[in-house]
């Protein structure tokens, strides 16, 4: 079972894809999506959406955890 982890940010958004099917989680992919700090906000948000959507389309995780700034433990959402 694949799970996506997202650490959102306007300048840098981090991500990881974990396989949790076995006794120990395995990192399948991880990286960052960067935006141009001088670009207009709509363009930056579109770039993040495009990059993260491509990663999710490629890996097709069944769940996603998103780290929230005010909740360091994060939140878990199920993708259906």
QUIUR-V518401 format. One record per residue. N is the residue number from 1. RES is the residue in one letter. SS is DSSP state (2 for helix, 1 for strand, 0 for the rest). PSI is psi in whole degrees, -180 to 180 (* if undefined). Layout:
n & res & ss & psi
N & RES & SS & PSI
N & RES & SS & PSI
//
This chain:
n & res & ss & psi
1 & X & 0 & 129
2 & X & 1 & 138
3 & X & 1 & 136
4 & X & 1 & 138
5 & X & 1 & 131
6 & X & 1 & 132
7 & X & 1 & 92
8 & X & 0 & 147
9 & X & 0 & 150
10 & X & 0 & -36
11 & X & 0 & -46
12 & X & 1 & 125
13 & X & 1 & 123
14 & X & 1 & 154
15 & X & 1 & 158
16 & X & 1 & 146
17 & X & 1 & 122
18 & X & 1 & 139
19 & X & 1 & 116
20 & X & 0 & 24
21 & X & 0 & -30
22 & X & 0 & -169
23 & X & 0 & -21
24 & X & 0 & 133
25 & X & 0 & 142
26 & X & 1 & 130
27 & X & 1 & 117
28 & X & 1 & -33
29 & X & 1 & 149
30 & X & 1 & 151
31 & X & 1 & -163
32 & X & 1 & 155
33 & X & 1 & 123
34 & X & 1 & 147
35 & X & 0 & 159
36 & X & 0 & 116
37 & X & 0 & -21
38 & X & 0 & -7
39 & X & 0 & 154
40 & X & 0 & 150
41 & X & 2 & -48
42 & X & 2 & -37
43 & X & 2 & -40
44 & X & 2 & -43
45 & X & 2 & -39
46 & X & 2 & -39
47 & X & 2 & -43
48 & X & 2 & -46
49 & X & 2 & -46
50 & X & 2 & -47
51 & X & 2 & -49
52 & X & 2 & -38
53 & X & 2 & -40
54 & X & 2 & -41
55 & X & 2 & -46
56 & X & 2 & -38
57 & X & 2 & -38
58 & X & 2 & -46
59 & X & 2 & -25
60 & X & 0 & 56
61 & X & 0 & 155
62 & X & 0 & -12
63 & X & 1 & 160
64 & X & 1 & 133
65 & X & 1 & 135
66 & X & 1 & 125
67 & X & 1 & 126
68 & X & 1 & 142
69 & X & 0 & -41
70 & X & 0 & 2
71 & X & 1 & 88
72 & X & 1 & -18
73 & X & 1 & -11
74 & X & 1 & -178
75 & X & 1 & 144
76 & X & 1 & 127
77 & X & 1 & 144
78 & X & 1 & 135
79 & X & 0 & 123
80 & X & 0 & *
//
